[in-house]
């Protein structure tokens, strides 16, 4: 029986189709194996043993990790820095994601780690840039697992904070912590931080351990591999084996220290402070935003803060200091004295000491109430801003102030005064201010 042309073609196609089908099954199986290896962390070993890295693996495993240099910037204008950074090419080597992080400490340590990580995210990336926050969180966790860095989240974030410049995360030594974020910003940041500590990975930055904004040029940036950009931030890893996933093998302590500088914002960082006495808890305010002010001593009692302030500081800065101290609390009372010897050591406060209070701040978020008051005998202010019984100043202009004395026998504690203004019947039109009760 003679085979037709069509039958011959069909017979030849049969084996080809079988081969294609087998190849497809093999490819799918290989892809599945790679995916399973990635999820199990075995892809780290696969990448670390590729020909490109084999030559540097063995020496690097026994060599000490690279030194961690302080952040020192080259003196270039921002526009020049952007151009310099743009000329640095991104690495063409693989950029595998970091392995998921699994926090192993107790609940108290987890709370402290969460707030340290949230602070880094807020003050480095801002309150609304979620991708930027996730990128910062990934770098912090990458550092925790790298042998070159400390072994806890809080120690990584606050590494070098004792320096006036050159700390690892600039917000820990440039005064930025005095700027308070609102409760909603902290809530969002804590959520992202908790996700990162629970295993969420921001794959784009890979194993980056360094970053900077594109308008500055650190001295170290030219010696690292540039691997990613997130917004205006550029991300880097060490060259050679120390930048590969296999290098991130350092043990994590699971313990997290109390950071007193976060006590204004974090309940987790208030517990464990001896006697709740927090000296120097609030840093100097950022001079770029408000006049500098510093709490000379501070004691917390529940939701009340009793503070000694610097009497030479600008009075307008006291409110910013109070807001920074109260953090995200819905209710907070901030009471300040200008003399440490007069500052109360406990509650309730003696009435005579209370009368010498220099400044007070009260927040009741549930009632949408927020109020600052000054001792106007020490810090002249408009009458509505004066603590009860202190002398207020008139509005700007050449004013005459007539103050009615207090009730007989109570001159030291006159009633709260209200000011009424009427024009003098003279050519100057200078307002006359009379205090009424």
C-alpha positions as CSV (number, residue, x, y, z in Angstrom):
1,X,0.0,0.0,0.0
2,X,1.5,3.3,-1.1
3,X,1.9,6.2,1.5
4,X,0.5,9.5,0.4
5,X,2.4,12.8,0.7
6,X,0.0,14.0,3.4
7,X,0.5,10.8,5.4
8,X,4.3,11.0,5.1
9,X,4.2,14.6,6.4
10,X,2.0,13.7,9.3
11,X,4.2,10.8,10.3
12,X,7.3,13.1,10.3
13,X,5.5,15.6,12.4
14,X,4.6,13.2,15.1
15,X,8.1,12.8,16.6
16,X,8.7,16.6,16.3
17,X,5.6,17.3,18.3
18,X,6.6,14.8,20.9
19,X,10.0,16.4,21.2
20,X,8.5,19.9,21.6
21,X,6.1,18.7,24.2
22,X,8.9,17.0,26.2
23,X,11.0,20.1,26.0
24,X,8.1,22.2,27.3
25,X,7.6,19.9,30.2
26,X,11.3,20.0,31.0
27,X,11.3,23.8,30.9
28,X,8.3,24.0,33.2
29,X,9.9,21.6,35.6
30,X,13.1,23.6,35.6
31,X,11.2,26.8,36.2
32,X,9.4,25.2,39.1
33,X,12.6,23.9,40.6
34,X,14.2,27.4,40.4
35,X,11.1,29.0,42.0
36,X,11.2,26.4,44.8
37,X,14.9,26.9,45.3
38,X,14.3,30.7,45.5
39,X,11.6,30.3,48.1
40,X,13.7,28.0,50.2
41,X,16.7,30.2,50.1
42,X,18.8,27.7,48.0
43,X,19.0,30.1,45.1
44,X,21.4,32.2,47.3
45,X,23.9,29.3,47.2
46,X,23.3,28.8,43.5
47,X,24.1,32.5,42.8
48,X,27.1,32.5,45.1
49,X,28.6,29.4,43.3
50,X,28.3,30.7,39.8
51,X,31.6,31.0,37.8
52,X,31.5,34.8,38.2
53,X,31.7,34.5,42.0
54,X,33.5,31.2,42.6
55,X,36.9,32.9,42.3
56,X,36.2,35.2,45.2
57,X,34.2,33.0,47.5
58,X,36.8,31.1,49.3
59,X,39.2,34.0,50.3
60,X,36.2,36.2,51.2
61,X,34.7,33.6,53.6
62,X,37.7,33.8,55.9
63,X,38.6,37.5,55.4
64,X,37.2,40.1,57.8
65,X,34.1,42.1,56.5
66,X,34.7,45.5,54.9
67,X,34.9,48.5,57.3
68,X,31.8,50.6,57.9
69,X,32.8,54.1,57.1
70,X,31.0,57.2,58.5
71,X,28.9,59.1,56.0
72,X,31.1,61.9,54.7
73,X,30.0,64.0,51.8
74,X,32.0,65.6,49.0
75,X,31.6,69.3,48.9
76,X,29.7,69.7,45.6
77,X,26.6,71.7,44.7
78,X,23.3,69.7,44.5
79,X,22.9,70.1,40.8
80,X,26.5,69.0,40.3
81,X,25.9,66.0,42.5
82,X,22.9,64.9,40.4
83,X,25.0,65.0,37.3
84,X,27.9,63.1,39.0
85,X,25.5,60.4,40.2
86,X,23.9,60.1,36.8
87,X,27.2,59.3,35.2
88,X,27.7,56.3,37.5
89,X,26.3,53.3,35.6
90,X,24.1,50.7,37.3
91,X,25.7,47.3,37.8
92,X,24.8,44.7,35.2
93,X,25.4,41.8,37.6
94,X,22.4,39.9,38.9
95,X,20.4,41.6,41.6
96,X,18.7,38.8,43.6
97,X,16.3,39.8,46.4
98,X,17.2,39.4,50.0
99,X,15.8,36.5,51.9
100,X,12.7,37.1,54.1
101,X,13.6,38.4,57.5
102,X,12.2,36.5,60.5
103,X,12.4,38.3,63.9
104,X,13.2,35.9,66.8
105,X,13.1,38.1,69.8
106,X,10.4,38.4,72.5
107,X,7.3,40.6,72.2
108,X,9.0,43.6,74.0
109,X,12.0,43.4,71.8
110,X,9.8,43.2,68.7
111,X,8.0,46.4,69.8
112,X,11.3,48.2,70.2
113,X,12.6,46.9,66.8
114,X,9.4,47.9,65.1
115,X,9.6,51.5,66.4
116,X,13.3,51.8,65.6
117,X,12.6,50.6,62.1
118,X,9.6,52.9,61.8
119,X,11.7,55.9,62.9
120,X,14.3,55.2,60.3
121,X,11.6,54.9,57.6
122,X,9.9,58.1,58.6
123,X,12.9,60.3,59.1
124,X,14.8,59.0,56.1
125,X,12.0,58.6,53.5
126,X,9.2,60.8,54.9
127,X,5.8,60.1,56.1
128,X,4.0,59.3,52.9
129,X,6.6,57.7,50.6
130,X,5.7,54.0,51.2
131,X,8.1,52.6,48.5
132,X,10.9,54.7,49.9
133,X,10.0,53.5,53.4
134,X,10.1,49.9,52.3
135,X,13.5,50.4,50.7
136,X,15.0,52.0,53.8
137,X,13.6,49.1,55.9
138,X,15.2,46.5,53.6
139,X,18.6,48.2,53.9
140,X,18.3,48.2,57.7
141,X,17.4,44.5,57.8
142,X,20.2,43.7,55.2
143,X,22.6,45.4,57.6
144,X,21.4,43.4,60.6
145,X,22.2,40.2,58.8
146,X,25.6,41.3,57.4
147,X,28.7,40.6,59.6
148,X,29.9,44.1,59.1
149,X,27.1,45.7,61.1
150,X,25.5,45.4,64.6
151,X,23.2,42.5,65.2
152,X,20.0,44.3,66.3
153,X,17.6,46.6,64.4
154,X,18.0,49.5,66.9
155,X,21.8,49.2,67.1
156,X,22.0,49.3,63.3
157,X,19.7,52.4,63.0
158,X,21.4,54.3,65.8
159,X,25.0,53.3,64.9
160,X,27.2,56.4,65.2
161,X,24.5,58.5,66.9
162,X,27.1,59.7,69.4
163,X,28.8,61.7,66.6
164,X,27.7,65.2,65.7
165,X,28.3,64.2,62.0
166,X,29.0,61.0,60.3
167,X,26.4,58.8,61.8
168,X,25.1,56.0,59.7
169,X,21.5,57.3,59.4
170,X,21.7,61.1,59.4
171,X,18.4,61.7,61.3
172,X,20.1,60.2,64.5
173,X,22.7,63.0,64.7
174,X,21.4,66.1,62.8
175,X,18.5,67.1,65.1
176,X,15.8,65.8,62.9
177,X,14.2,63.8,65.7
178,X,12.9,67.0,67.2
179,X,10.4,67.2,64.3
180,X,7.4,65.2,65.4
181,X,5.3,63.2,62.9
182,X,1.6,62.8,63.6
183,X,0.0,59.7,64.9
184,X,-1.3,58.6,61.5
185,X,2.2,58.7,60.0
186,X,3.6,56.6,62.9
187,X,0.7,54.1,62.5
188,X,1.5,53.7,58.7
189,X,5.2,53.4,59.3
190,X,4.8,50.8,62.1
191,X,2.6,48.7,59.8
192,X,5.2,48.7,57.1
193,X,7.9,48.0,59.7
194,X,6.0,45.1,61.1
195,X,5.5,43.6,57.7
196,X,9.3,43.8,57.0
197,X,10.1,42.2,60.3
198,X,7.6,39.5,59.5
199,X,9.2,38.5,56.2
200,X,8.0,41.0,53.6
201,X,10.8,41.7,51.1
202,X,11.4,44.8,49.0
203,X,13.1,43.0,46.1
204,X,14.1,46.0,44.1
205,X,17.0,47.0,46.3
206,X,18.3,43.4,46.6
207,X,21.2,43.1,49.1
208,X,21.9,46.9,49.3
209,X,23.5,48.0,52.5
210,X,24.0,51.7,51.5
211,X,22.0,54.5,50.0
212,X,22.0,58.2,49.5
213,X,19.9,60.9,47.8
214,X,21.0,61.8,44.3
215,X,21.8,65.4,45.3
216,X,24.7,64.4,47.5
217,X,27.9,62.5,46.8
218,X,29.4,60.4,49.7
219,X,33.0,59.5,49.4
220,X,32.2,55.8,49.4
221,X,29.7,55.8,46.5
222,X,32.3,55.3,43.8
223,X,33.6,52.2,45.4
224,X,30.3,50.3,45.6
225,X,28.0,48.7,43.0
226,X,25.1,50.9,42.2
227,X,22.1,48.6,41.9
228,X,18.8,50.4,42.2
229,X,17.0,53.8,42.4
230,X,13.8,54.4,44.4
231,X,12.6,57.9,44.0
232,X,15.6,60.2,44.5
233,X,17.5,57.6,46.5
234,X,20.2,55.5,45.0
235,X,21.1,52.1,46.5
236,X,24.4,50.3,46.6
237,X,26.0,47.0,47.7
238,X,29.6,46.1,48.4
239,X,31.5,44.8,45.4
240,X,32.7,41.2,45.3
241,X,31.6,38.4,47.6
242,X,30.6,40.7,50.5
243,X,27.7,42.0,48.3
244,X,26.3,38.6,47.4
245,X,23.4,36.9,49.2
246,X,25.8,34.3,50.7
247,X,27.6,37.0,52.7
248,X,24.4,37.8,54.7
249,X,24.9,35.0,57.1
250,X,25.4,36.9,60.3
251,X,23.4,35.8,63.3
252,X,20.7,38.2,64.6
253,X,20.7,38.8,68.4
254,X,17.0,38.9,68.9
255,X,17.5,41.4,71.7
256,X,16.8,45.1,71.2
257,X,18.1,47.9,73.4
258,X,15.9,50.7,74.9
259,X,16.7,53.9,73.0
260,X,15.9,56.9,75.2
261,X,15.9,59.3,72.3
262,X,12.8,57.5,71.0
263,X,11.0,57.7,74.3
264,X,9.1,60.8,73.2
265,X,7.4,58.8,70.4
266,X,7.5,55.2,71.6
267,X,6.0,53.5,74.6
268,X,8.3,50.6,74.0
269,X,11.3,52.8,74.5
270,X,10.0,54.4,77.7
271,X,9.8,51.1,79.6
272,X,13.0,50.1,81.2
273,X,14.3,53.6,81.8
274,X,15.3,53.9,85.5
275,X,12.6,55.6,87.5
276,X,11.1,56.9,84.2
277,X,13.8,59.7,84.5
278,X,14.7,60.7,81.0
279,X,17.5,63.2,81.0
280,X,18.3,64.8,77.6
281,X,15.6,62.7,76.0
282,X,14.6,65.3,73.5
283,X,17.5,66.6,71.3
284,X,18.0,70.2,70.3
285,X,15.4,71.4,67.8
286,X,16.4,71.7,64.2
287,X,17.5,75.3,63.7
288,X,16.3,75.2,60.1
289,X,12.7,74.9,61.4
290,X,12.4,76.5,64.8
291,X,14.7,78.3,67.2
292,X,16.9,75.9,69.2
293,X,15.6,74.7,72.6
294,X,16.7,71.8,74.8
295,X,15.1,70.1,77.8
296,X,17.7,70.3,80.6
297,X,15.9,67.5,82.4
298,X,12.6,65.7,81.9
299,X,10.6,63.3,84.0
300,X,7.5,61.4,82.9
301,X,4.6,60.5,85.1
302,X,1.9,58.8,83.1
303,X,0.8,61.2,80.4
304,X,2.3,64.2,82.2
305,X,5.9,65.5,81.5
306,X,7.6,67.7,84.0
307,X,10.5,69.5,82.4
308,X,13.2,72.0,83.1
309,X,13.8,74.2,80.0
310,X,16.5,76.5,79.0
311,X,15.3,80.1,80.0
312,X,17.6,81.6,77.4
313,X,15.9,79.6,74.6
314,X,13.4,81.3,72.2
315,X,10.0,81.1,73.9
316,X,8.4,80.2,70.5
317,X,10.4,77.0,70.5
318,X,8.8,75.6,73.7
319,X,5.7,74.5,71.8
320,X,7.8,72.5,69.3
321,X,9.6,70.9,72.2
322,X,6.4,70.0,73.9
323,X,4.9,68.5,70.7
324,X,8.1,66.5,70.1
325,X,8.0,65.2,73.7
326,X,4.3,64.3,73.6
327,X,4.8,62.4,70.3
328,X,1.6,60.7,69.1
329,X,-0.2,60.6,72.4
330,X,-3.9,61.6,72.1
331,X,-3.7,63.1,75.7
332,X,-0.6,64.8,76.9
333,X,0.3,67.5,79.5
334,X,3.7,69.2,79.3
335,X,4.7,71.4,82.3
336,X,8.0,73.3,82.3
337,X,10.0,75.3,84.8
338,X,13.0,77.5,83.9
339,X,14.9,76.7,87.2
340,X,15.9,73.1,87.8
341,X,15.8,73.7,91.6
342,X,12.1,74.8,91.3
343,X,11.1,71.9,89.0
344,X,8.8,69.5,90.9
345,X,10.1,66.0,91.6
346,X,6.7,64.4,92.0
347,X,2.9,64.9,91.7
348,X,0.8,66.5,93.0
349,X,2.5,69.9,92.6
350,X,2.7,72.4,95.5
351,X,0.6,75.5,94.5
352,X,3.5,77.9,95.1
353,X,5.7,75.9,92.8
354,X,2.9,75.6,90.3
355,X,2.7,79.4,90.2
356,X,6.3,79.6,89.1
357,X,5.8,77.4,86.1
358,X,7.3,78.9,83.0
359,X,5.4,77.2,80.2
360,X,2.6,74.6,79.8
361,X,1.1,72.6,76.9
362,X,-2.0,70.5,76.9
363,X,-3.4,68.3,74.2
364,X,-6.8,66.5,74.3
365,X,-7.2,65.0,70.8
366,X,-10.6,63.6,71.6
367,X,-11.9,67.1,72.2
368,X,-9.8,68.6,69.4
369,X,-8.1,70.8,72.0
370,X,-4.5,71.9,71.9
371,X,-3.2,74.9,73.9
372,X,0.2,76.5,74.8
373,X,0.5,79.0,77.7
374,X,3.6,81.0,78.9
375,X,4.5,82.7,82.1
376,X,4.2,86.2,80.8
377,X,6.2,87.7,83.7
378,X,9.2,85.7,82.3
379,X,8.3,85.6,78.6
380,X,6.1,88.5,77.5
381,X,3.2,87.3,75.2
382,X,-0.3,88.5,74.2
383,X,-2.7,88.1,77.1
384,X,-4.6,85.1,75.7
385,X,-1.3,83.1,75.8
386,X,-0.5,83.8,79.4
387,X,-0.7,81.4,82.3
388,X,-3.4,82.4,84.7
389,X,-2.1,85.1,87.1
390,X,0.9,86.2,85.0
391,X,1.3,89.6,83.4
392,X,0.5,89.8,79.7
393,X,1.6,92.2,77.1
394,X,-0.5,94.3,74.8
395,X,-0.7,93.9,71.1
396,X,2.1,95.5,69.1
397,X,2.2,99.3,69.2
398,X,2.7,101.9,71.8
399,X,0.1,100.8,74.3
400,X,-0.7,101.7,77.9
401,X,-1.5,98.7,80.1
402,X,-3.6,99.2,83.2
403,X,-3.8,96.1,85.4
404,X,-6.4,95.7,88.1
405,X,-4.9,94.1,91.2
406,X,-6.1,90.8,92.4
407,X,-8.7,90.3,95.2
408,X,-7.4,91.6,98.5
409,X,-5.2,89.1,100.2
410,X,-4.6,87.2,97.0
411,X,-2.4,89.6,95.1
412,X,0.0,86.8,94.2
413,X,-2.7,84.9,92.4
414,X,-5.0,87.3,90.5
415,X,-7.8,86.1,88.4
416,X,-7.3,85.5,84.6
417,X,-7.4,88.8,82.9
418,X,-9.1,89.8,79.6
419,X,-7.9,92.7,77.6
420,X,-10.2,95.3,76.0
421,X,-8.9,97.8,73.5
422,X,-10.2,101.3,72.9
423,X,-8.7,104.2,71.0
424,X,-7.3,107.2,72.8
425,X,-9.1,110.4,71.8
426,X,-5.8,112.0,70.7
427,X,-4.1,112.6,67.4
428,X,-1.9,109.5,67.6
429,X,-4.6,106.9,67.7
430,X,-2.5,104.8,70.0
431,X,-4.6,102.0,71.5
432,X,-5.2,102.0,75.2
433,X,-5.4,98.5,76.7
434,X,-7.3,98.0,79.9
435,X,-7.3,94.7,81.8
436,X,-10.7,93.7,83.0
437,X,-11.8,90.8,85.3
